[in-house]
Amino acid sequence: MENRGLRPAKEFGLHPQVTQLTQGHETRDSGLRSVLQHPQNNFYLEMAGKKGENTKKVAGNARKADAAAKKNAAADAQLEAVEEDSWQKGSKNNSKKEAEEAKRAEAARKKAEKDALIKEDEEATGGRAEAKKSKAPIKKTRGLDLSQLDDGPSTLNASGIDNALDALSLTTGGEAKIETHPERRFAAAYRAYEERRLDEMKADGSGTGLRLDQRKQRIRKEFDKSPDNPFNQVTAAYNATRDDKREVRESEKSKIEKRLGA
């Protein structure tokens, strides 16, 4: 019987008897059929088929596992990107919130400082109304000129508004307020002066044709010479005693008398 292309039986792990029959060129059909129907050879044939099927299944499972791993990795990367974007947005929102809180805190601090300066100014001058009333008749100086203490008072000769007010302060016995911390009241005094002068310039038309910065420059020059400037008022050391302040008043009074008596 001619060979019909049967694969060698040893490839399937068959019984040795099957191997002998397939090696020959002439095999009787009945003998081959009886051998193949042997229970032990059927077991080997079934096992060979199962091995092929398991290999394909394993390869398919590997491909599925690889695809699932790639899918999970892509999902994890997307989730991480979303979390990173959310974190950055939260960080920006927190930074903006902190900046706003810092701005409000700074504004509150400046307001408290301004209120404290104004309160100190009012306490030092006995109130705004009294301050304005007492400042006018006093001739303010930046410091003491003790050289004028040697001359005695002479006949008063007042000319001009400032001189007349100084003379009035001498005759009525008014005393100058001694300023011991002009640097503390300077900012508050200047703001009050600037606000008042801007309103006056608007009312009397003296600021017509001037820009705001030009009006403020003019007001600043006026304030440098104004008696409202704490540095132009009668000053003494911050730790001056009552006797020191009395000496300052007497010195200021002597200078006014000498100037008006000239």
C-alpha positions in Angstrom: 0.0 0.0 0.0 1.4 3.3 -1.0 2.1 6.0 1.6 -0.7 8.5 1.6 1.3 11.3 3.3 0.8 10.2 6.9 3.1 12.0 9.3 5.5 9.8 11.2 3.8 8.3 14.3 6.8 9.2 16.5 5.8 12.9 16.2 2.6 12.2 18.1 4.3 10.0 20.7 2.3 6.9 19.6 2.8 3.3 20.7 5.9 1.6 19.2 3.7 -0.7 17.2 2.2 2.2 15.4 5.7 3.5 14.6 6.7 0.2 13.1 3.6 0.1 10.9 4.0 3.6 9.6 7.7 3.2 8.7 6.9 0.6 6.0 5.7 1.5 2.5 3.1 -1.3 2.6 0.7 -1.4 5.5 -2.4 -3.3 5.6 -5.5 -1.2 6.2 -7.0 -3.6 8.7 -3.9 -3.8 10.8 -3.4 0.0 10.9 -7.0 0.5 11.8 -6.8 -2.0 14.6 -3.7 -0.4 16.0 -5.0 3.1 15.8 -8.2 2.0 17.7 -6.1 0.7 20.6 -7.1 2.7 23.7 -3.5 3.7 24.6 -2.8 5.1 21.1 -6.1 7.1 21.2 -4.8 8.7 24.5 -1.6 9.7 22.8 -3.4 11.2 19.8 -5.8 13.1 22.0 -2.9 14.5 24.1 -1.1 15.7 21.0 -4.2 17.6 19.8 -4.6 19.1 23.2 -1.1 20.4 23.2 -1.7 22.3 20.0 -4.8 23.8 21.3 -3.2 24.9 24.6 -0.4 26.7 22.7 -2.9 28.8 20.8 -4.9 29.5 23.9 -1.9 30.6 25.8 -0.8 32.9 22.9 -4.3 34.4 22.8 -4.4 34.9 26.5 -1.0 36.6 26.3 -2.3 39.0 23.7 -5.4 39.8 25.7 -3.3 40.4 28.8 -1.0 42.7 26.9 -3.9 44.7 25.5 -5.5 45.0 28.9 -2.2 46.2 30.4 -1.8 48.8 27.8 -5.4 49.9 28.3 -4.9 50.2 32.0 -1.7 52.1 31.6 -3.5 54.6 29.3 -6.3 55.0 31.8 -3.8 55.5 34.7 -1.9 58.1 32.6 -5.2 60.0 31.8 -6.2 59.9 35.5 -2.8 61.2 36.6 -3.1 64.1 34.0 -6.5 65.0 35.3 -5.3 65.0 38.9 -2.2 67.1 38.0 -4.4 69.7 36.2 -6.8 69.8 39.2 -3.9 70.2 41.6 -2.4 73.1 39.5 -5.8 74.8 39.4 -6.2 74.4 43.1 -2.7 75.8 43.7 -3.4 78.9 41.6 -6.7 79.5 43.4 -5.0 79.2 46.8 -2.2 81.7 45.6 -4.8 84.2 44.5 -6.8 83.8 47.7 -3.6 84.3 49.8 -2.7 87.4 47.8 -6.2 88.9 48.3 -6.0 88.2 52.1 -2.6 89.7 52.3 -3.9 92.8 50.4 -6.8 93.2 52.8 -4.5 92.7 55.8 -2.2 95.4 54.5 -5.1 97.8 53.9 -6.4 97.2 57.5 -2.9 97.7 58.9 -2.5 101.1 57.1 -6.0 102.2 58.2 -5.2 101.3 61.8 -1.9 103.2 61.6 -3.7 106.2 60.2 -6.4 106.1 62.9 -3.7 105.8 65.5 -1.8 108.8 64.2 -5.0 110.9 64.0 -6.0 109.9 67.5 -2.5 110.7 68.8 -2.6 114.1 67.0 -6.0 114.9 68.6 -4.8 113.9 72.1 -1.6 115.9 71.7 -3.4 119.1 70.5 -6.6 118.7 72.7 -8.9 118.1 69.7 -9.0 119.4 66.2 -10.9 122.6 67.0 -8.6 123.6 69.8 -5.5 122.7 67.7 -6.5 125.1 64.9 -7.4 127.8 67.4 -4.1 127.5 69.3 -1.8 127.1 66.3 -2.7 130.4 64.7 -1.4 132.8 67.4 1.9 130.9 67.8 5.0 131.6 65.8 6.6 128.2 65.1 10.3 127.5 64.9 12.3 124.5 64.1 14.5 124.8 67.2 15.8 127.0 69.9 17.9 130.1 69.4 19.2 130.8 72.9 21.2 133.9 71.8 18.0 135.9 71.9 17.5 135.2 75.6 19.9 137.9 76.6 17.7 140.8 75.5 14.7 141.9 77.6 11.3 142.6 76.2 10.6 145.9 74.5 7.7 147.8 73.1 5.7 145.6 70.7 5.5 146.7 67.1 3.3 144.3 65.3 2.8 144.5 61.5 1.2 141.9 59.4 -1.1 139.1 60.4 1.5 136.7 61.8 3.1 139.4 63.9 -0.3 140.6 65.2 -1.2 137.1 66.2 2.2 136.6 67.9 1.6 139.9 69.8 -1.8 138.7 70.8 -0.4 135.5 72.1 2.0 137.4 74.3 -0.6 139.8 75.7 -3.2 137.1 76.4 -0.7 134.8 78.0 -1.3 131.9 75.5 1.2 129.1 75.7 2.6 127.2 72.8 2.0 123.4 72.6 5.3 121.7 72.9 5.7 119.0 70.2 7.9 116.1 71.2 7.3 113.7 68.3 6.7 115.7 65.1 7.8 112.7 62.9 4.8 110.7 64.2 2.2 113.3 63.2 3.8 114.4 60.0 2.0 112.0 57.6 -1.4 112.5 59.2 -1.0 116.2 59.3 0.0 116.4 55.7 -2.9 114.3 54.5 -5.4 116.5 56.4 -3.7 119.7 55.1 -3.7 118.4 51.5 -7.4 117.4 51.7 -8.4 120.8 53.1 -6.4 122.7 50.5 -7.7 120.7 47.6 -11.2 121.6 48.7 -10.3 125.3 49.1 -8.6 125.4 45.7 -11.7 123.9 44.1 -14.0 126.4 45.9 -12.0 129.6 45.3 -10.9 128.5 41.7 -7.2 128.8 42.5 -6.6 125.4 41.1 -8.3 126.0 37.8 -6.2 124.9 34.8 -3.9 122.8 37.0 -3.6 119.1 36.9 -4.1 117.2 40.1 -0.3 116.5 40.5 0.4 120.2 39.9 -2.1 121.2 42.6 -0.5 118.6 45.0 3.0 120.0 44.3 1.9 123.5 45.1 0.2 122.2 48.3 3.4 120.4 49.4 5.4 123.6 49.0 2.8 125.4 51.1 2.9 122.7 53.8 6.7 123.0 54.1 6.2 126.5 55.4 2.8 126.0 57.1 2.4 126.1 60.9 0.3 123.0 60.5 3.6 121.1 59.7 4.7 119.5 63.0 8.3 120.3 62.2 7.5 124.0 62.1 6.0 123.9 65.6 7.6 124.4 68.9 9.6 121.3 69.6 11.4 119.6 72.4 13.2 116.3 73.0 10.9 113.3 73.4 12.1 112.8 77.0 12.0 116.5 78.0 10.9 117.2 81.5 8.3 119.8 82.6 11.1 122.3 83.4 12.6 121.7 79.9 9.3 122.4 78.3 8.9 125.6 80.4 12.3 126.8 79.3 11.3 126.2 75.7 8.2 128.3 76.1 10.1 131.1 77.7 12.7 131.0 74.9 10.0 131.1 72.2 8.3 134.0 74.0 11.6 135.9 74.2 12.2 135.5 70.5 8.7 136.8 69.7 9.2 139.8 71.9 12.6 140.6 70.4 11.3 140.3 66.9 8.2 142.4 67.5 10.1 145.0 69.5 12.7 145.6 66.8 
